[in-house]
Amino acid sequence: MPEPFTVEHFRRYASLLVFDDGEQRSPEDWQLAYAEDVFGGFREAWLVVPEGNGKTTFIAQLTLYAADYADEPWIPVAASSREQAEILYGQASGFIQRTPGMTTRFRAYDGYRKIISYRNGGKGIKIYAADPKTGDGVIPYPFAIVDELHRHEDMKLYRLWKGKLRKRNGQILTISTAGEPGSEFEQTRDAMRTKATDSHRDGSYLRAATSSAVLHEYMVRDDRLCSDMQAVKDANPLSAITTQTLAEDFDSPTLDLGDWKRLKCNRPTRSSRAAVSEADWDRAQTDVRIPDGASIWLGADFAWVDDPTALVPLWMRDQEFRLLGEPIVLTPPRDGTMLDPEDVKDAFRSFHERYTIEYVVADSTRAQDTLAWVERELGVPVVNRDQGPKAAAEEYEAFMEALRGGVSEDRREQREPWLRHTGSSVLRQHTLNAITRRITGDRRVFDRPLHSRTSSKQDMRVIDALKAASMAHAVARSGPGMSVYSDRGVLVV
């Protein structure tokens, strides 16, 4: 008989568990590969796989197995919501009720979402909400489970439990699907790839490991392959998923492409309300740089306590080549103190020394003293740009039209973008963070995806560099005091 906490022992155990269709099934090879690394002792073990591959059911099997063979098990399970908690708990308690002999080994308490082991004592298995306040007292053994980490508000509970692992030499296991780009979850997922000292890739599958952490990931490697059903199947390892079932899902009239990419292709995907697509933004990048001494317009968006202050230069070589240069973005301490106005003045000076600033475009109500200093000390005129809905809608329309090169939204024609950029990572982040919000009629504006300024989400909500750029662009293309509609021959009454 194989020893406990080996792949073969777990395989035999899990093969006896009865599913809700009355059948018994052995774990699949890809699941056993993950289990092997768990039993191998990695302190952190992540399994990131598309939705619908049975990962919650598999982890329920692994959790029951650990509770059955570990001495005094205490296996906390962190779920992002009550509904998610009920899925994993329901799978585990269902196995107990359906499998002969399991009710003599376990007792499930539905009201508490808790399962105790008759054989090994301990605290057993307990479902917790993703809140550090409720999960502070646990001492995980043999491991803690974090379910669908991408859905958690932040990673505070993960870090809390990770910090408690050494008390009993425990582990922390994570199962999830892709999240939104820039989220703390995706930043950590990226770090696990880049810091790996042992990596193996086989098509859509990646195993990336350090001495203490391992990532098993299944992901379509290129956005362009997300409509290739064979490529999508390669990223969905469960044998029950086929190219035919995927094609049926893909052809559904209610399909949301963003959800498909994230949930079925396991690619970090932004909200379907995102204003600027990654493809459009990347297409507008150029190797051209603003020449030293060139005449520029400088957009400025001011904030002093929570959000950044952003200055973005715009060079209008001609109407069909407009270039956004490298921005300066100043982030306040975010400890309740204000950004130092002298730092903002230094940023203006650096642009003034390098270029000829024709105009600064800004909402003057947010920085009257600083803008008065710009006119007085630098001799640069300031164009006041109020941030009412009319101006914001004009900025949105002018920016999006120039980025598309005049192409219609149905993409029947494709032209080179009129508005280019140098590839600044900061400007990219601020631009791709923005969502579209409809105001009156068909008019739209750029908006923040989140309005709560929680520290864990702050970097996902900033769009200040985009606001500075779009203000400067809207005014520069038409001239100070003119409507953005003027250069299209539209009479504004």
NORTACOR-V300111 format. One record per pair of residues at least 12 apart in sequence whose C-alpha atoms are under 10 Angstrom apart, sorted by sequence separation. I is the first residue (numbers start at 1). J is the second residue. If there is no record, write none. Layout:
BEGIN
I:J, I:J
END
This chain:
BEGIN
14:26, 15:27, 34:46, 47:59, 63:75, 77:89, 96:108, 105:117, 106:118, 113:125, 114:126, 115:127, 126:138, 146:158, 196:208, 197:209, 198:210, 205:217, 206:218, 219:231, 220:232, 230:242, 231:243, 233:245, 257:269, 258:270, 259:271, 299:311, 300:312, 312:324, 313:325, 314:326, 348:360, 371:383, 403:415, 404:416, 405:417, 406:418, 434:446, 435:447, 436:448, 437:449, 448:460, 449:461, 450:462, 13:26, 14:27, 34:47, 63:76, 93:106, 104:117, 105:118, 106:119, 113:126, 114:127, 145:158, 159:172, 193:206, 195:208, 196:209, 197:210, 198:211, 204:217, 205:218, 206:219, 219:232, 220:233, 229:242, 230:243, 233:246, 258:271, 259:272, 298:311, 299:312, 300:313, 312:325, 313:326, 314:327, 330:343, 371:384, 403:416, 404:417, 405:418, 433:446, 434:447, 435:448, 436:449, 448:461, 449:462, 11:25, 12:26, 13:27, 63:77, 93:107, 94:108, 103:117, 104:118, 105:119, 106:120, 112:126, 113:127, 114:128, 144:158, 158:172, 193:207, 194:208, 195:209, 196:210, 197:211, 204:218, 205:219, 218:232, 219:233, 220:234, 221:235, 229:243, 230:244, 232:246, 233:247, 250:264, 258:272, 298:312, 299:313, 311:325, 312:326, 313:327, 330:344, 360:374, 402:416, 403:417, 404:418, 405:419, 433:447, 434:448, 435:449, 447:461, 448:462, 449:463, 11:26, 12:27, 93:108, 102:117, 103:118, 104:119, 105:120, 112:127, 113:128, 123:138, 146:161, 158:173, 192:207, 193:208, 194:209, 195:210, 196:211, 199:214, 203:218, 204:219, 205:220, 219:234, 220:235, 228:243, 229:244, 232:247, 249:264, 257:272, 258:273, 297:312, 298:313, 299:314, 311:326, 312:327, 313:328, 329:344, 360:375, 402:417, 403:418, 404:419, 405:420, 431:446, 433:448, 434:449, 435:450, 447:462, 448:463, 10:26, 11:27, 31:47, 92:108, 93:109, 108:124, 112:128, 123:139, 130:146, 145:161, 158:174, 192:208, 193:209, 198:214, 199:215, 200:216, 201:217, 202:218, 203:219, 204:220, 205:221, 218:234, 219:235, 220:236, 229:245, 230:246, 256:272, 296:312, 297:313, 298:314, 311:327, 312:328, 328:344, 359:375, 401:417, 402:418, 403:419, 433:449, 434:450, 447:463, 448:464, 10:27, 11:28, 93:110, 107:124, 108:125, 109:126, 123:140, 124:141, 130:147, 144:161, 192:209, 193:210, 196:213, 201:218, 203:220, 204:221, 218:235, 219:236, 229:246, 230:247, 296:313, 297:314, 298:315, 310:327, 311:328, 312:329, 330:347, 400:417, 401:418, 402:419, 403:420, 433:450, 446:463, 11:29, 90:108, 106:124, 123:141, 126:144, 127:145, 128:146, 143:161, 144:162, 192:210, 195:213, 196:214, 203:221, 204:222, 217:235, 218:236, 228:246, 229:247, 246:264, 295:313, 296:314, 297:315, 310:328, 311:329, 329:347, 364:382, 401:419, 402:420, 403:421, 430:448, 89:108, 96:115, 122:141, 125:144, 127:146, 130:149, 143:162, 196:215, 218:237, 227:246, 228:247, 295:314, 296:315, 297:316, 309:328, 310:329, 311:330, 328:347, 363:382, 364:383, 365:384, 399:418, 400:419, 11:31, 89:109, 90:110, 93:113, 125:145, 144:164, 227:247, 295:315, 296:316, 308:328, 309:329, 310:330, 327:347, 328:348, 359:379, 360:380, 361:381, 362:382, 363:383, 364:384, 365:385, 366:386, 399:419, 446:466, 447:467, 11:32, 89:110, 93:114, 130:151, 131:152, 136:157, 140:161, 144:165, 192:213, 193:214, 229:250, 294:315, 295:316, 296:317, 308:329, 309:330, 310:331, 357:378, 358:379, 359:380, 360:381, 361:382, 362:383, 363:384, 364:385, 365:386, 398:419, 446:467, 10:32, 93:115, 130:152, 131:153, 135:157, 138:160, 139:161, 140:162, 143:165, 192:214, 193:215, 294:316, 295:317, 308:330, 309:331, 328:350, 348:370, 352:374, 357:379, 358:380, 359:381, 360:382, 361:383, 362:384, 363:385, 364:386, 365:387, 31:54, 35:58, 90:113, 92:115, 129:152, 130:153, 131:154, 132:155, 133:156, 134:157, 135:158, 137:160, 138:161, 139:162, 141:164, 142:165, 192:215, 193:216, 227:250, 290:313, 294:317, 307:330, 308:331, 309:332, 328:351, 357:380, 358:381, 359:382, 360:383, 361:384, 362:385, 363:386, 364:387, 7:31, 8:32, 11:35, 31:55, 35:59, 38:62, 86:110, 89:113, 130:154, 131:155, 132:156, 133:157, 136:160, 137:161, 139:163, 140:164, 141:165, 150:174, 193:217, 226:250, 290:314, 291:315, 307:331, 308:332, 327:351, 356:380, 357:381, 358:382, 359:383, 360:384, 361:385, 362:386, 363:387, 446:470, 7:32, 10:35, 63:88, 88:113, 89:114, 130:155, 131:156, 132:157, 135:160, 136:161, 139:164, 140:165, 141:166, 143:168, 149:174, 150:175, 151:176, 290:315, 306:331, 307:332, 308:333, 345:370, 349:374, 353:378, 360:385, 361:386, 362:387, 6:32, 7:33, 10:36, 32:58, 89:115, 130:156, 131:157, 132:158, 135:161, 138:164, 139:165, 140:166, 141:167, 142:168, 143:169, 144:170, 145:171, 146:172, 147:173, 148:174, 149:175, 150:176, 151:177, 189:215, 289:315, 290:316, 298:324, 304:330, 305:331, 306:332, 307:333, 308:334, 341:367, 344:370, 345:371, 348:374, 352:378, 433:459, 434:460, 435:461, 7:34, 31:58, 35:62, 60:87, 61:88, 86:113, 130:157, 131:158, 132:159, 133:160, 137:164, 138:165, 139:166, 140:167, 141:168, 142:169, 143:170, 144:171, 145:172, 146:173, 147:174, 148:175, 149:176, 150:177, 151:178, 152:179, 204:231, 290:317, 296:323, 297:324, 298:325, 300:327, 302:329, 303:330, 304:331, 305:332, 306:333, 307:334, 352:379, 433:460, 434:461, 7:35, 8:36, 31:59, 56:84, 60:88, 64:92, 85:113, 129:157, 130:158, 132:160, 136:164, 139:167, 140:168, 141:169, 142:170, 143:171, 144:172, 145:173, 146:174, 147:175, 148:176, 149:177, 150:178, 151:179, 189:217, 203:231, 204:232, 232:260, 236:264, 296:324, 299:327, 300:328, 301:329, 302:330, 303:331, 304:332, 305:333, 306:334, 341:369, 342:370, 345:373, 349:377, 352:380, 432:460, 433:461, 434:462, 435:463, 6:35, 7:36, 10:39, 59:88, 60:89, 63:92, 64:93, 128:157, 131:160, 132:161, 139:168, 140:169, 141:170, 142:171, 143:172, 144:173, 145:174, 146:175, 147:176, 148:177, 149:178, 150:179, 151:180, 154:183, 155:184, 204:233, 205:234, 232:261, 235:264, 236:265, 296:325, 298:327, 300:329, 303:332, 304:333, 305:334, 306:335, 341:370, 345:374, 349:378, 430:459, 432:461, 433:462, 434:463, 5:35, 6:36, 7:37, 28:58, 57:87, 58:88, 60:90, 61:91, 62:92, 139:169, 140:170, 141:171, 142:172, 143:173, 144:174, 145:175, 146:176, 147:177, 148:178, 149:179, 150:180, 153:183, 154:184, 155:185, 204:234, 205:235, 227:257, 235:265, 236:266, 304:334, 305:335, 306:336, 309:339, 348:378, 429:459, 430:460, 432:462, 433:463, 434:464, 5:36, 6:37, 7:38, 27:58, 31:62, 56:87, 57:88, 60:91, 61:92, 64:95, 139:170, 140:171, 141:172, 148:179, 153:184, 154:185, 203:234, 204:235, 205:236, 226:257, 233:264, 234:265, 235:266, 305:336, 306:337, 308:339, 429:460, 430:461, 431:462, 432:463, 6:38, 7:39, 56:88, 57:89, 59:91, 60:92, 64:96, 140:172, 152:184, 153:185, 202:234, 203:235, 204:236, 205:237, 232:264, 233:265, 304:336, 305:337, 306:338, 307:339, 429:461, 430:462, 431:463, 434:466, 5:38, 6:39, 7:40, 55:88, 56:89, 57:90, 58:91, 59:92, 60:93, 92:125, 150:183, 152:185, 155:188, 204:237, 227:260, 232:265, 290:323, 304:337, 305:338, 306:339, 311:344, 429:462, 430:463, 431:464, 433:466, 434:467, 5:39, 6:40, 27:61, 57:91, 58:92, 60:94, 61:95, 68:102, 150:184, 151:185, 226:260, 227:261, 231:265, 232:266, 289:323, 290:324, 304:338, 305:339, 310:344, 429:463, 430:464, 431:465, 432:466, 4:39, 5:40, 56:91, 57:92, 60:95, 149:184, 150:185, 226:261, 288:323, 289:324, 290:325, 303:338, 304:339, 305:340, 309:344, 428:463, 430:465, 431:466, 56:92, 89:125, 149:185, 150:186, 225:261, 226:262, 289:325, 290:326, 303:339, 304:340, 311:347, 427:463, 429:465, 430:466, 431:467, 68:105, 77:114, 89:126, 149:186, 286:323, 288:325, 289:326, 304:341, 310:347, 311:348, 426:463, 427:464, 428:465, 429:466, 430:467, 19:57, 57:95, 64:102, 67:105, 68:106, 76:114, 89:127, 223:261, 226:264, 227:265, 285:323, 313:351, 427:465, 428:466, 431:469, 67:106, 75:114, 88:127, 178:217, 226:265, 284:323, 285:324, 312:351, 426:465, 427:466, 75:115, 173:213, 177:217, 178:218, 225:265, 226:266, 311:351, 315:355, 396:436, 426:466, 85:126, 86:127, 171:212, 172:213, 173:214, 174:215, 175:216, 176:217, 177:218, 178:219, 220:261, 226:267, 64:106, 74:116, 85:127, 171:213, 177:219, 219:261, 220:262, 223:265, 302:344, 313:355, 315:357, 427:469, 73:116, 74:117, 84:127, 85:128, 219:262, 222:265, 314:357, 14:58, 17:61, 72:116, 73:117, 85:129, 220:264, 221:265, 223:267, 313:357, 393:437, 72:117, 82:127, 84:129, 85:130, 219:264, 220:265, 221:266, 222:267, 393:438, 15:61, 82:128, 219:265, 220:266, 221:267, 223:269, 393:439, 397:443, 14:61, 70:117, 72:119, 73:120, 74:121, 75:122, 76:123, 81:128, 82:129, 218:265, 219:266, 220:267, 313:360, 393:440, 396:443, 397:444, 13:61, 14:62, 67:115, 68:116, 69:117, 71:119, 72:120, 73:121, 74:122, 75:123, 76:124, 77:125, 78:126, 79:127, 80:128, 81:129, 82:130, 218:266, 219:267, 300:348, 312:360, 396:444, 397:445, 13:62, 67:116, 68:117, 70:119, 71:120, 72:121, 73:122, 74:123, 75:124, 76:125, 77:126, 78:127, 79:128, 80:129, 81:130, 217:266, 218:267, 219:268, 311:360, 312:361, 390:439, 393:442, 394:443, 395:444, 396:445, 397:446, 14:64, 67:117, 68:118, 69:119, 70:120, 71:121, 72:122, 73:123, 74:124, 75:125, 76:126, 77:127, 78:128, 79:129, 80:130, 298:348, 311:361, 389:439, 390:440, 393:443, 394:444, 395:445, 396:446, 10:61, 11:62, 13:64, 14:65, 64:115, 67:118, 68:119, 69:120, 70:121, 71:122, 72:123, 73:124, 74:125, 75:126, 76:127, 77:128, 78:129, 79:130, 80:131, 311:362, 389:440, 392:443, 393:444, 394:445, 395:446, 10:62, 13:65, 64:116, 67:119, 68:120, 70:122, 72:124, 73:125, 74:126, 75:127, 76:128, 77:129, 78:130, 79:131, 392:444, 393:445, 64:117, 67:120, 68:121, 77:130, 78:131, 298:351, 390:443, 392:445, 393:446, 67:121, 70:124, 78:132, 298:352, 389:443, 390:444, 391:445, 392:446, 419:473, 10:65, 67:122, 296:351, 389:444, 390:445, 392:447, 9:65, 10:66, 67:123, 68:124, 223:279, 296:352, 389:445, 67:124, 78:135, 66:124, 67:125, 77:135, 293:351, 297:355, 298:356, 66:125, 76:135, 88:147, 292:351, 293:352, 295:354, 296:355, 297:356, 298:357, 5:65, 64:124, 293:353, 294:354, 295:355, 296:356, 297:357, 298:358, 299:359, 300:360, 301:361, 302:362, 4:65, 5:66, 63:124, 64:125, 204:265, 292:353, 293:354, 294:355, 295:356, 296:357, 297:358, 298:359, 299:360, 300:361, 301:362, 302:363, 4:66, 63:125, 76:138, 85:147, 292:354, 293:355, 294:356, 295:357, 296:358, 297:359, 298:360, 299:361, 300:362, 301:363, 302:364, 304:366, 75:138, 76:139, 77:140, 84:147, 291:354, 292:355, 293:356, 294:357, 295:358, 296:359, 297:360, 298:361, 299:362, 300:363, 301:364, 302:365, 303:366, 304:367, 4:68, 5:69, 74:138, 75:139, 76:140, 84:148, 290:354, 291:355, 292:356, 293:357, 294:358, 295:359, 296:360, 297:361, 298:362, 299:363, 300:364, 302:366, 303:367, 4:69, 5:70, 74:139, 75:140, 76:141, 290:355, 301:366, 302:367, 4:70, 73:139, 74:140, 75:141, 76:142, 77:143, 78:144, 79:145, 80:146, 81:147, 301:367, 73:140, 74:141, 75:142, 76:143, 77:144, 78:145, 79:146, 80:147, 81:148, 84:151, 300:367, 399:466, 73:141, 74:142, 75:143, 76:144, 77:145, 78:146, 79:147, 80:148, 302:370, 72:141, 73:142, 74:143, 75:144, 76:145, 77:146, 78:147, 79:148, 80:149, 71:141, 72:142, 73:143, 74:144, 75:145, 76:146, 77:147, 78:148, 79:149, 80:150, 81:151, 399:469, 400:470, 20:91, 70:141, 71:142, 78:149, 80:151, 81:152, 300:371, 396:467, 399:470, 402:473, 19:91, 70:142, 79:151, 80:152, 395:467, 398:470, 399:471, 69:142, 70:143, 79:152, 80:153, 397:470, 398:471, 399:472, 20:94, 67:141, 78:152, 80:154, 395:469, 396:470, 399:473, 17:92, 19:94, 20:95, 24:99, 66:141, 67:142, 392:467, 395:470, 396:471, 398:473, 399:474, 402:477, 18:94, 19:95, 22:98, 66:142, 67:143, 394:470, 395:471, 398:474, 17:94, 18:95, 21:98, 22:99, 66:143, 394:471, 395:472, 396:473, 397:474, 398:475, 17:95, 18:96, 20:98, 392:470, 395:473, 396:474, 16:95, 17:96, 18:97, 19:98, 63:142, 78:157, 392:471, 395:474, 398:477, 17:97, 18:98, 19:99, 63:143, 78:158, 322:402, 387:467, 391:471, 394:474, 395:475, 398:478, 14:95, 17:98, 18:99, 63:144, 186:267, 321:402, 322:403, 394:475, 17:99, 18:100, 63:145, 180:262, 186:268, 320:402, 392:474, 16:99, 17:100, 78:161, 178:261, 179:262, 299:382, 319:402, 391:474, 16:100, 178:262, 179:263, 298:382, 299:383, 321:405, 387:471, 391:475, 17:102, 60:145, 76:161, 177:262, 178:263, 183:268, 300:385, 320:405, 386:471, 59:145, 177:263, 178:264, 181:267, 182:268, 299:385, 385:471, 398:484, 177:264, 178:265, 179:266, 180:267, 181:268, 182:269, 384:471, 385:472, 397:484, 398:485, 59:147, 177:265, 178:266, 179:267, 180:268, 181:269, 182:270, 383:471, 397:485, 177:266, 178:267, 179:268, 180:269, 181:270, 383:472, 385:474, 394:483, 395:484, 176:266, 177:267, 178:268, 179:269, 180:270, 181:271, 385:475, 394:484, 56:147, 177:268, 178:269, 179:270, 180:271, 384:475, 394:485, 55:147, 56:148, 383:475, 391:483, 55:148, 391:484, 75:170, 77:172, 321:416, 322:417, 323:418, 324:419, 325:420, 326:421, 327:422, 385:480, 74:170, 75:171, 76:172, 77:173, 78:174, 320:416, 321:417, 322:418, 323:419, 324:420, 325:421, 326:422, 383:479, 384:480, 385:481, 51:148, 75:172, 77:174, 320:417, 321:418, 322:419, 323:420, 324:421, 325:422, 326:423, 327:424, 329:426, 383:480, 384:481, 320:418, 321:419, 322:420, 323:421, 324:422, 325:423, 326:424, 327:425, 328:426, 329:427, 382:480, 383:481, 44:143, 46:145, 319:418, 320:419, 321:420, 322:421, 323:422, 324:423, 325:424, 326:425, 327:426, 328:427, 43:143, 44:144, 45:145, 46:146, 48:148, 318:418, 319:419, 320:420, 324:424, 326:426, 327:427, 47:148, 48:149, 326:427, 48:150, 316:418, 325:427, 46:149, 316:419, 324:427, 315:419, 38:143, 314:419, 315:420, 362:467, 363:468, 314:420, 362:468, 314:421, 361:468, 360:468, 361:469, 363:471, 361:470, 362:471, 361:471, 362:472, 360:471, 361:472, 360:472, 361:473, 359:472, 361:474, 59:173, 361:475, 59:174, 312:427, 361:476, 59:175, 359:475, 310:427, 359:476, 44:162, 284:402, 358:476, 43:162, 56:175, 284:403, 334:453, 361:480, 55:175, 56:176, 280:400, 283:403, 284:404, 44:165, 55:176, 275:396, 283:404, 284:405, 334:455, 359:480, 43:165, 55:177, 281:403, 43:166, 276:399, 280:403, 281:404, 276:400, 280:404, 51:176, 52:177, 275:400, 43:169, 44:170, 45:171, 46:172, 47:173, 48:174, 49:175, 50:176, 51:177, 43:170, 44:171, 45:172, 46:173, 47:174, 48:175, 49:176, 50:177, 51:178, 276:403, 41:169, 42:170, 43:171, 44:172, 45:173, 46:174, 47:175, 48:176, 49:177, 50:178, 276:404, 41:170, 42:171, 43:172, 44:173, 45:174, 46:175, 47:176, 48:177, 49:178, 41:171, 42:172, 43:173, 44:174, 45:175, 46:176, 47:177, 48:178, 42:173, 39:171, 284:416, 285:417, 288:420, 289:421, 290:422, 38:171, 283:416, 284:417, 287:420, 288:421, 289:422, 38:172, 283:417, 284:418, 285:419, 286:420, 287:421, 288:422, 38:173, 284:419, 285:420, 286:421, 287:422, 329:464, 281:417, 284:420, 285:421, 286:422, 287:423, 329:465, 280:417, 283:420, 284:421, 285:422, 286:423, 328:465, 281:419, 282:420, 283:421, 284:422, 285:423, 327:465, 281:420, 282:421, 284:423, 285:424, 281:421, 48:189, 282:423, 327:468, 281:423, 327:469, 46:189, 325:469, 324:469, 46:192, 282:428, 307:453, 324:470, 281:428, 306:453, 306:454, 324:472, 306:455, 324:473, 278:428, 281:431, 323:473, 281:432, 307:458, 322:473, 276:428, 306:458, 307:459, 312:464, 278:431, 310:463, 311:464, 312:465, 277:431, 278:432, 307:461, 308:462, 310:464, 311:465, 312:466, 314:468, 322:476, 276:431, 277:432, 307:462, 308:463, 309:464, 310:465, 311:466, 312:467, 313:468, 314:469, 322:477, 49:205, 275:431, 276:432, 306:462, 307:463, 308:464, 309:465, 310:466, 311:467, 312:468, 313:469, 314:470, 274:431, 275:432, 276:433, 307:464, 308:465, 310:467, 311:468, 312:469, 315:472, 316:473, 319:476, 48:206, 274:432, 275:433, 276:434, 310:468, 311:469, 312:470, 314:472, 315:473, 319:477, 274:433, 275:434, 276:435, 309:468, 310:469, 312:471, 313:472, 314:473, 318:477, 319:478, 47:207, 274:434, 275:435, 276:436, 312:472, 313:473, 316:476, 46:207, 273:434, 274:435, 275:436, 303:464, 311:472, 315:476, 316:477, 46:208, 270:432, 271:433, 273:435, 274:436, 275:437, 301:463, 302:464, 314:476, 270:433, 271:434, 272:435, 273:436, 274:437, 301:464, 302:465, 45:209, 270:434, 271:435, 272:436, 273:437, 300:464, 301:465, 44:209, 270:435, 300:465, 301:466, 302:467, 44:210, 299:465, 300:466, 301:467, 302:468, 42:209, 44:211, 45:212, 46:213, 47:214, 48:215, 49:216, 50:217, 299:466, 300:467, 301:468, 42:210, 43:211, 44:212, 45:213, 46:214, 47:215, 48:216, 49:217, 50:218, 299:467, 300:468, 301:469, 319:487, 42:211, 43:212, 44:213, 45:214, 46:215, 47:216, 48:217, 49:218, 50:219, 275:444, 299:468, 300:469, 41:211, 42:212, 43:213, 44:214, 45:215, 46:216, 47:217, 48:218, 49:219, 50:220, 275:445, 276:446, 298:468, 299:469, 300:470, 301:471, 41:212, 42:213, 43:214, 44:215, 45:216, 46:217, 47:218, 48:219, 275:446, 298:469, 299:470, 300:471, 37:209, 41:213, 42:214, 274:446, 275:447, 297:469, 299:471, 300:472, 34:207, 274:447, 298:471, 299:472, 33:207, 274:448, 297:471, 298:472, 299:473, 30:205, 38:213, 274:449, 297:472, 298:473, 299:474, 37:213, 38:214, 273:449, 296:472, 297:473, 299:475, 37:214, 299:476, 37:215, 271:449, 297:475, 298:476, 37:216, 297:476, 34:214, 296:476, 34:215, 34:216, 50:232, 53:235, 33:216, 53:236, 54:237, 55:238, 52:236, 53:237, 54:238, 31:216, 50:235, 51:236, 53:238, 30:216, 49:235, 50:236, 52:238, 53:239, 54:240, 49:236, 50:237, 53:240, 49:237, 50:238, 52:240, 53:241, 49:238, 52:241, 31:237, 30:237, 31:238, 29:237, 30:238, 28:237, 29:238, 51:260, 28:238, 50:260, 28:239, 50:261, 51:262, 52:263, 53:264, 50:262, 51:263, 52:264, 50:263, 51:264, 49:263, 50:264, 51:265, 49:264, 50:265, 51:266, 49:265, 50:266, 49:266, 50:267, 48:266, 49:267, 182:429, 181:429, 182:432, 181:432, 182:433, 181:433, 184:456, 183:456, 184:457, 183:457, 182:457, 183:458, 184:459, 183:459, 184:460, 182:459, 183:460, 182:460, 181:460, 180:460, 154:454, 156:456, 154:455, 155:456, 154:456, 153:456, 154:457, 153:457
END
